[in-house]
Amino acid sequence: MISGEKRFELETSQGRWRVMQCAYGSFRRTVPLPAAVKSDSAKATYKNGVLRVELAKANPGSPKGGKITVE
């Protein structure tokens, strides 16, 4: 499961007009994986609007949960 919060503000002025755009909100996505993974060695990076999550395959066993810090 991937979850986060977006915050976006943009303010522009052109002549007599002033425009302000705002977008706020949380999101959550669940991504089913075809194989078990090692959650201890998971890595995540966020660059230029792209979230990259790297997961190593694990030996079959019981699933474990955990949090990953995004750099």
N, C-alpha and C positions, 0 to 999 in steps of 0.2 A: 504494500500500500504506500502510495506517495501522497503526502499532504503538504499544504503550504498556504501562504496568504499573499495576495497581490495588492500592490498599492501603486497607483498611477495618477499623476497630476500633470497637466499641461496648460499653460496660460499664454495666450498670444493677444497682441493688440495690433489692429490695422485701422488707421484713421479714427473714425468715431466708434468703432466696434471693439469690444473686449470679449474674448472667448476663453472660457475655462472648462476643461474636460477633466473629469475625475472617475476613477474606477477602483473600487475596493471590494474585497471579499476573500473568503477562504475557499479552498478547493481540496478535493480528495479523489484520487484515482487508484483503483485496484488493478494490478497487472498480474494475471495468472502466469506462472512459470512452468515450463514443461519438465523441469528436473529440479531436484533438491540443490540448494546452494549453501555455501559457507558464509553465514551472516557476519562472522567475526572479521573476515577479510574484505568486506564490501567497501567500495569507494564511490563517492559521488562528487561531481564538480558541476558548477553552473557558470557558463561563460557565453556572452553575447545572446542571451535568451534561450540557450539550449542546456537542458539538464542531462548529464551523462552519468549513468549508474553502471558500475562494473561489478559483476558477481561471478565468483568462481564456483564451478560445480562441486558438489559434495557427494560423498558416498551415501547410498540409500540409508535412511534411518528416520528417527522421529523429527518432525519439523520444529524449528526454534524461531522465536521472534526477537526483534531488537531494533534499536534506532541507529541511523547512520547520519553522521555530521556532514553537511555540505560545505565545501571549501569555497 
